[in-house]
Amino acid sequence: MLLCDIGNTTLHFCEGERTWRVAAEGFDPAAVEGRVYYISVNAALDALLAGHENWVDLRDLIDWSGYYETMGIDRVVACEAVEDAVIVDAGSAVTVDVVRGGRFEGGFIYPGIRAMAAAYAGISPRLAYSFNFELDLDKMPKNSQDAVSYGYLRPLCGEVMRHGGPIVITGGDAERFAPLFPSATVDRMLLFKGMKKILENRC
């Protein structure tokens, strides 16, 4: 079974235990033979894929009654992968979604590392620091880098922890956020697990 998670800049493929990435720019869907089950946030590629019957959009197999219309397909698929968890997807944006008993209870969207760093630097070049993910968030900072880091990380960490239950971290920056949640599980395969579960339940 060939799965594909299509983002704005890359296509992330999974077949069995093997995964690989392909650049979205210049990608030709006709170059892939056989059936491909995919999710996509890339409107330009969606238009290209519409003419290829072997590419199957999983969006049509999802029961959307438990979600909201404008919710990102990647968030929905991550929620489908778990029964009980607070999902932290650390990418261009950080999304946090709560699932209890297999039911989506809600979530929120927070700026990703690069977006927040750019925001601080836009306020003043003196605030152009990298974030300290090893910071003790139970102590008030006493230097500028830690003050910036605390301002970004403490509200996010507090809101995630407030919901209790197991925490699952995924996304490109998952390992960077992991020190904030020592008991969390880092799962880079979470979206593919959700895609497989959707296929098992709907097909």
C-alpha positions in Angstrom: 0.0 0.0 0.0 1.5 3.3 -1.1 0.6 6.4 1.0 1.4 10.0 0.4 1.2 13.1 2.5 1.4 16.1 0.2 2.6 19.4 1.7 3.3 22.8 0.1 6.9 21.9 -0.7 7.3 18.2 -0.5 5.5 14.9 -1.0 6.1 12.4 1.8 5.6 8.8 0.7 5.3 5.7 2.8 5.2 2.1 1.6 5.4 -0.5 4.4 8.2 0.7 6.7 10.0 2.7 4.0 9.5 6.5 3.7 10.9 9.0 1.3 10.4 12.6 0.2 10.0 14.2 -3.2 10.0 17.9 -4.1 6.6 19.2 -5.0 7.9 21.6 -7.6 7.9 19.9 -11.0 6.4 16.7 -9.7 4.6 14.6 -12.3 1.9 12.3 -10.8 2.0 10.2 -14.0 5.5 9.0 -12.9 4.0 7.0 -10.1 2.4 3.7 -11.1 -0.2 1.8 -9.1 -2.7 3.1 -6.6 -1.7 5.9 -4.2 -3.8 7.0 -1.2 -3.1 10.6 -0.3 -3.9 13.6 1.7 -3.0 17.1 0.5 -2.7 20.7 1.5 -1.3 21.7 -1.9 -4.0 23.2 -4.1 -1.8 23.3 -7.2 -1.0 19.6 -7.0 -4.7 18.8 -6.2 -5.6 20.1 -9.6 -2.9 17.9 -11.3 -4.0 14.8 -9.4 -7.6 15.2 -10.4 -6.9 13.7 -13.8 -5.2 10.5 -12.4 -7.5 7.8 -11.3 -4.8 5.9 -9.5 -4.4 8.7 -7.0 -7.2 8.4 -4.3 -7.9 11.4 -2.0 -8.6 10.1 1.5 -10.6 13.2 2.3 -13.6 11.5 0.7 -13.3 8.5 3.1 -13.3 10.5 6.3 -16.4 10.9 8.5 -16.4 14.7 8.9 -19.3 14.9 11.3 -16.9 15.0 14.3 -14.7 17.8 12.8 -15.2 21.3 11.4 -15.3 22.2 7.7 -12.1 24.3 7.6 -10.0 22.0 9.7 -6.7 21.0 8.0 -6.7 17.5 6.6 -3.4 16.8 8.3 -4.9 17.6 11.7 -7.9 15.4 11.0 -5.8 12.4 9.9 -3.6 12.8 13.0 -6.7 12.7 15.2 -7.9 9.6 13.4 -4.7 7.8 14.4 -5.3 8.0 18.2 -8.0 7.1 20.7 -6.8 9.2 23.6 -4.1 11.8 23.2 -3.1 15.5 23.1 -1.4 15.7 19.6 1.3 18.4 19.2 2.2 18.7 15.5 5.3 20.9 15.3 5.7 22.2 11.8 5.4 25.6 10.1 2.6 26.1 12.6 2.2 24.2 15.9 -1.2 22.6 16.1 -2.5 21.0 19.3 -5.6 18.7 19.1 -7.3 16.8 21.9 -8.8 13.4 21.3 -10.8 11.5 24.0 -12.3 8.1 23.4 -11.7 8.5 19.6 -13.6 11.8 19.5 -12.1 15.1 18.6 -12.7 17.6 21.4 -11.1 20.6 19.9 -7.7 22.2 19.3 -5.7 25.3 18.6 -3.0 26.7 16.3 0.2 28.4 17.5 3.0 29.9 15.5 5.9 27.6 14.6 9.5 28.2 15.5 10.5 30.1 12.4 7.3 32.2 12.4 7.7 33.2 16.1 11.4 33.9 15.7 10.6 36.2 12.8 7.9 38.0 14.9 10.4 38.7 17.7 13.1 39.9 15.3 10.5 42.1 13.6 9.9 43.8 17.0 13.6 44.5 17.4 16.9 43.0 16.1 17.9 42.7 19.7 15.2 40.0 20.1 16.6 37.9 17.3 17.4 34.9 19.5 17.1 31.2 18.9 14.8 29.5 21.4 16.1 27.6 24.4 14.1 24.4 24.5 16.1 23.2 27.6 14.8 26.2 29.6 13.3 25.5 33.1 9.8 26.9 32.6 9.2 26.9 36.3 11.6 29.7 36.9 11.4 33.3 35.7 14.1 34.2 33.1 17.1 36.4 33.9 18.5 37.0 30.4 17.0 38.1 27.1 17.3 34.8 25.2 15.5 32.9 28.0 13.0 35.7 28.3 12.1 35.4 24.6 12.1 31.6 24.9 9.9 31.7 28.0 7.4 34.0 26.3 7.0 31.6 23.4 7.2 28.2 25.1 5.6 28.7 28.6 2.0 29.5 27.3 2.2 26.6 24.8 3.5 24.1 27.3 1.0 25.2 29.9 -2.0 24.8 27.6 -0.9 21.4 26.4 -0.3 20.1 29.9 -3.7 21.5 31.1 -5.6 18.9 29.1 -3.9 15.9 30.8 -3.5 12.5 29.2 -0.8 11.1 26.9 1.0 13.6 24.6 2.1 12.6 21.1 4.4 14.9 19.2 4.9 14.8 15.5 6.0 17.1 12.7 9.4 18.4 11.5 10.3 20.0 14.7 9.1 17.2 17.0 12.5 16.5 18.5 13.0 20.1 19.4 9.8 20.3 21.3 10.2 16.9 23.0 12.3 18.2 26.0 9.3 20.3 27.0 7.2 17.2 27.5 9.4 14.4 29.1 6.6 11.8 29.1 5.5 12.5 25.5 5.9 10.1 22.6 7.5 11.3 19.4 5.8 9.7 16.5 6.9 10.8 13.0 4.7 8.1 11.4 1.5 9.4 13.1 -0.1 10.7 9.9 0.6 7.5 8.0 -0.9 5.5 10.9 -4.0 7.7 10.6 -4.2 7.1 6.9 -4.0 3.4 7.3 -6.7 3.4 10.0 -9.0 5.4 7.7 -8.5 2.8 5.0 -9.0 -0.1 7.3 -12.3 1.4 8.7 -13.8 2.7 5.5 -12.7 0.3 2.8 
